[in-house]
Amino acid sequence: MDRPLLWGLPVLLCCFRVLSGSFMNREYADSVQCKMCHIRFPGQRCSRGRGICHATPDEACTVGRIAKSDGTPWLTFMGCLKNCANVNNIRWSIYLVEFRCCRSFDFCNELI
């Protein structure tokens, strides 16, 4: 490959990144960004579905926590959820399930 082409490649990639970012902001202008992780066990990093989702106007950022009946954390999951509702310690077999929803600002589900 020609050297001038190789030198121009980083500039081209940089321009593409800037332009694609500006178009993406218009598409998600009225949405909230949420942290996403499908499976996270206590003391570990996200093991499945790590990323960011964009909550549409009828969705919210959510955090779900599942704990053993003695209160010991077992599993956490985060993402965007339609018709989200806050739920406190609902019994599911030997586990307790809790949901928290928010729409106040980007990545609000990181803090709850």
DADANOR-V291529 format. One record per residue. N is the residue number from 0. SS is DSSP state (hx for helix, st for strand, lp for the rest). Layout:
BEGIN
n=[N & N]
ss=[SS & SS]
END
This chain:
BEGIN
n=[0 & 1 & 2 & 3 & 4 & 5 & 6 & 7 & 8 & 9 & 10 & 11 & 12 & 13 & 14 & 15 & 16 & 17 & 18 & 19 & 20 & 21 & 22 & 23 & 24 & 25 & 26 & 27 & 28 & 29 & 30 & 31 & 32 & 33 & 34 & 35 & 36 & 37 & 38 & 39 & 40 & 41 & 42 & 43 & 44 & 45 & 46 & 47 & 48 & 49 & 50 & 51 & 52 & 53 & 54 & 55 & 56 & 57 & 58 & 59 & 60 & 61 & 62 & 63 & 64 & 65 & 66 & 67 & 68 & 69 & 70 & 71 & 72 & 73 & 74 & 75 & 76 & 77 & 78 & 79 & 80 & 81 & 82 & 83 & 84 & 85 & 86 & 87 & 88 & 89 & 90 & 91 & 92 & 93 & 94 & 95 & 96 & 97 & 98 & 99 & 100 & 101 & 102 & 103 & 104 & 105 & 106 & 107 & 108 & 109 & 110 & 111]
ss=[lp & lp & hx & hx & hx & hx & hx & hx & hx & hx & hx & hx & hx & hx & hx & hx & hx & hx & hx & hx & hx & hx & hx & hx & hx & hx & hx & lp & lp & lp & lp & st & st & st & st & st & st & st & st & st & lp & lp & lp & lp & lp & lp & lp & st & lp & lp & st & st & st & st & st & lp & lp & lp & st & st & st & st & st & st & st & st & st & st & lp & lp & lp & lp & st & st & st & st & st & st & st & st & st & st & lp & lp & lp & lp & st & st & st & st & st & st & lp & lp & st & st & st & st & st & st & st & st & lp & lp & lp & lp & lp & hx & hx & hx & lp & lp]
END
